[in-house]
């Protein structure tokens, strides 16, 4: 399944099923994400078919979900991706610096606004 790319900007990990238009295929390249998604599908009693294929990127874990369950499956997919998402700024000190800078910027903007009200 070499055509299981995430699209031009690599934002999605799902496509219409190539042969059965009643299904949507969700795909993962990491086994831990695939296992988590499978667990969520089972917990929510959604019918799915699971498969694995080799691609040029390695093993692809595939899940076929009925399009009638598409909204719930998309929600579970986003929950899965969020579970394994890394923070934008990984270091705690970096997050503190960015937040402090933004707060100071807002304070200076308010002071400037108040001073120019004459």
Buried (B, 14 or more C-beta within 10 A) or exposed (E): BEEBBEEEEEEBBBBEBEEEEEBBBBBBBEEEBBEBBBEBBEEEEBEBEEEEEEBEEEBBBBBBBBBEBBEBBBEBBEEBBEEEEEEEEEEEEEEEEEEEEEEEEEEEEEEEEEEEEE
